[in-house]
Amino acid sequence: MGDFKNFKHDDGKAQSGGQKPGGGPRDAEQTLNLAATLAKAFAGKSEGQILSAIIEQAEQGKRDGTLTNADIDNFYRTVAPMLDGFRRKKLQQVVTRLKNL
């Protein structure tokens, strides 16, 4: 799957053109690129396999000290809009679990 931190959505810095993350065309383009990358990486895998891969990467990052709760929140804010309500709730449960590691 790659490094979990690659899903970071909001670094708090202004982007070129004075746009802040979360509000401009560049952010929308990044989200679309992320969606395409995720779709390609997980093509043919079940929901359970995808969830396991996310959890495994996040747990490793937390153990290594390379993944912060802010990174996990950024991942959630990036991925959640791509999910339906049931899957979004499931992701929120996983996020809560990971943040408590």
DAGI-V413254 format. One record per residue. N is the residue number from 1. RES is the residue in one small letter. OMEGA is omega as a letter, one per 30 degrees, with the letter a starting at -180 (none if undefined). NEAR is the number of other C-alpha atoms within 8 Angstrom. Layout:
n->N res->RES omega->OMEGA near->NEAR
n->N res->RES omega->OMEGA near->NEAR
//
This chain:
n->1 res->m omega->a near->7
n->2 res->g omega->a near->5
n->3 res->d omega->a near->6
n->4 res->f omega->a near->11
n->5 res->k omega->l near->8
n->6 res->n omega->l near->6
n->7 res->f omega->a near->9
n->8 res->k omega->a near->10
n->9 res->h omega->a near->9
n->10 res->d omega->l near->8
n->11 res->d omega->l near->6
n->12 res->g omega->a near->6
n->13 res->k omega->l near->7
n->14 res->a omega->l near->8
n->15 res->q omega->l near->8
n->16 res->s omega->a near->5
n->17 res->g omega->l near->4
n->18 res->g omega->a near->6
n->19 res->q omega->l near->9
n->20 res->k omega->l near->10
n->21 res->p omega->l near->13
n->22 res->g omega->a near->7
n->23 res->g omega->a near->7
n->24 res->g omega->a near->9
n->25 res->p omega->a near->6
n->26 res->r omega->l near->6
n->27 res->d omega->l near->10
n->28 res->a omega->l near->9
n->29 res->e omega->l near->8
n->30 res->q omega->l near->8
n->31 res->t omega->l near->9
n->32 res->l omega->l near->8
n->33 res->n omega->l near->8
n->34 res->l omega->l near->9
n->35 res->a omega->l near->9
n->36 res->a omega->l near->8
n->37 res->t omega->l near->8
n->38 res->l omega->a near->8
n->39 res->a omega->a near->8
n->40 res->k omega->a near->7
n->41 res->a omega->a near->7
n->42 res->f omega->l near->8
n->43 res->a omega->l near->6
n->44 res->g omega->a near->4
n->45 res->k omega->l near->7
n->46 res->s omega->l near->6
n->47 res->e omega->l near->6
n->48 res->g omega->l near->6
n->49 res->q omega->l near->8
n->50 res->i omega->a near->10
n->51 res->l omega->l near->8
n->52 res->s omega->l near->8
n->53 res->a omega->l near->9
n->54 res->i omega->a near->10
n->55 res->i omega->a near->10
n->56 res->e omega->l near->8
n->57 res->q omega->a near->12
n->58 res->a omega->l near->11
n->59 res->e omega->l near->10
n->60 res->q omega->l near->8
n->61 res->g omega->l near->11
n->62 res->k omega->l near->11
n->63 res->r omega->a near->7
n->64 res->d omega->a near->7
n->65 res->g omega->a near->7
n->66 res->t omega->a near->7
n->67 res->l omega->a near->12
n->68 res->t omega->l near->8
n->69 res->n omega->l near->7
n->70 res->a omega->l near->6
n->71 res->d omega->l near->10
n->72 res->i omega->l near->12
n->73 res->d omega->l near->9
n->74 res->n omega->l near->12
n->75 res->f omega->l near->12
n->76 res->y omega->a near->11
n->77 res->r omega->l near->9
n->78 res->t omega->a near->11
n->79 res->v omega->a near->8
n->80 res->a omega->a near->9
n->81 res->p omega->a near->8
n->82 res->m omega->a near->6
n->83 res->l omega->l near->9
n->84 res->d omega->a near->7
n->85 res->g omega->a near->6
n->86 res->f omega->a near->7
n->87 res->r omega->l near->8
n->88 res->r omega->l near->11
n->89 res->k omega->l near->8
n->90 res->k omega->l near->8
n->91 res->l omega->l near->10
n->92 res->q omega->l near->9
n->93 res->q omega->l near->8
n->94 res->v omega->l near->9
n->95 res->v omega->l near->11
n->96 res->t omega->l near->8
n->97 res->r omega->a near->8
n->98 res->l omega->a near->11
n->99 res->k omega->a near->8
n->100 res->n omega->l near->5
n->101 res->l omega->none near->6
//
